[in-house]
Amino acid sequence: MAVPIRVMIQMQADPLLTASSYGPIEAAPAVDIANVPGVQLDYNFAPVPLPPSPLPMAGSKSGANKLAEMYSAGEQSTYILRAAVAAESMENFRAKAKDDPRVVGIFSDPLIQPFAACPSGPVGTEADVATLLSVAKLNSLGLDGSGVRVAIVDTGVNLPYLNNRGKNPGFDSALSWGPQSNMPLGNLPVNHGTMCAFDVCIAAPNCTIVDHAVLTSTAHGGSTMDGLLSDAVKSYGVLLSWISKGPGVFPGDQVPRALVVNNSWGMFNPSWDFPVGDPGNYSDNPQHPFNIIVTSLESAGADILFAAGNCGPECPDTRCQGATNNGIYGANSSPSVICVAGVTIDKVRLGYSTKGPGRLEKDKPDIASFTHFAGSGVYPADGGTSAATPVLTGVVAAIRKLYPPGVVSPSQLRTMLCGPAGQPFDYELGYGVVNVTQLLKALGNLPKN
C-alpha cells in the first residue's frame, strides 16, 4: 500500500477554526475538502494561525499592542491544518480545494530529520571551542545568556544529563512544546537535541532553555528522530505568540523579548517535497507556510539559526541520495535566518558541510562555526552542522544578554556577525569563520540594554 502524502492546508479565517486554535479541531466536519475519499484530516492537530505578513517587533513604532492585535485578529490571519492524502486521491483533493473559496493553498508537509553526523573521531575538545569563541572574554563582560531564552527545536532536551555534564542553564517549561500531549519536556531521552543544548551552553552557560521536541512526532509512523514540517509550523506558532505579546512577568524579559531559535535539522532530498514549481513546494517557495512563519518570527525579534546541512559533495550523508548541489532547502536558506556551515577547530571546512547556493536566497551559508569536537558525550563527537549551529547559537544568546533586539535587530546582528568574519563571500563558508573578538569590537560602539 502506498504511503499517504502529507500536506498542510492553508485556510481563510473561520470563527470555528479561530475558536479551536489552541486545541484539537472541533470544526473539522465543516472542512469540506476533508470529505474527499482517501483524505484523512488530522483532528488532533490544532489549527495554527499564520500572520498575513511579517510582524513588527514589539517596541517598534507599531507597538507591542498593535503586534498582538495583528497576531490574534482572525480577519487578518489564515490557519494551517494538516492531512494525509492517498496518492490516488490527490488530484481530486486538489481540485476540490481549488473550488473551495476558503482554501488558500495546499502545501508540502515533508519529513524533517536532524543533521546528525557520525564522524570517525573528534578533532579537539569543548575547551578548544570555548577558547576559539573567546568565552572567557564574553563572560567577563557579562555576556553569558542570562535572561535569554534559547529554543532547541529538535528531538528534545534532557536537563539532568546536562547538569551531570556541568551545564546548568535555566529552563522555561511554560514555553516548551511537543507534538504529543504529556511529554516530559526537559527530561526526554538523551539524543540529538541534548547535544545541541549542551553546545549552546558553551558560550551561553546561563541561558534559559526552551524545549521544542518537534522531531518526535509519531504522526507518520517513523522513528523518534524525525518529524513533519507541520510540527515545526506549530512550534513556531507557539514562539510567535509568546514573543508578540511583549514583556511579561518572567525575570529578564525585555522589549522585545530576547529569543534565539536553534534548528539543527532540515529536509535531506527533494524527493521528500512537491516538485519545484508546484505551488505547494517547500524547498524553493517563499510562500510556503513554514517559510512565512519563519520570516514573521524573525521580524518579531527572534534570532533564528539553521544548519546548512550534511550533504557536502566530499562526504554526504546517505539520506542526501547523491543530491549535493544547491542543497540548502527551504527555511535553511531563508534570508531571515543565519545559515551555518561547519569547520574543525583548525578552521578547515568538513566535507559533509553543505555548500551553497541556497534555494530561497543564493548567498548561503552565511557563516561557519566549529564542530567535530569532543563535547557533550551524547556521541563520540559533537559533529555535523548540527553541532556547528548551536555553538554559534550560544554566541548569539550570550550577546543578547546586553544587546537585546530593541538595540540590535536580528537582521542587524546577522550582518554584524558575518562582517567581522573577514573574508569575501563564498559558497563553502559564507563570510568565513565566526570571529567573536571582532564582533565585540563592532558591538562596542552601540548602547547596551
Secondary structure, DSSP 8 states (H G I E B T S, - for coil): ----EEEEEEEE--HHHHHTTTSS-SSGGG-GGGGSTTEEE-TTS--EEE-SS----TTSTTHHHHHHHHHH-TTT-EEEEEEEE-GGGHHHHHHHHHH-TTEEEEEE--EEEE-----SS--SBHHHHHHHTTHHHHHHTT-S-TT-EEEEESS--BHHHHHHTT---EE-TTT-B-SSTT--TTB--SSHHHHHHHHHHHH-TT-EEEEE-GGG--TTS--TT-EEHHHHHHHHHHHHHHHHT---SSTT--SS--EEEEE-EE---GGGS--TTSTT-STT-TTSHHHHHHHHHHHTT-EEEEE--S--TTS--GGGTT--SS-B-GGGG-TTSEEEEEE-TT--B-TTS--S-BSSSSS---EEEE-SBB-SSSSSSB-HHHHHHHHHHHHHHHHHTTS-TTTS-HHHHHHHHHGGG-S--BTTTBT-B--HHHHHHHHTTS---
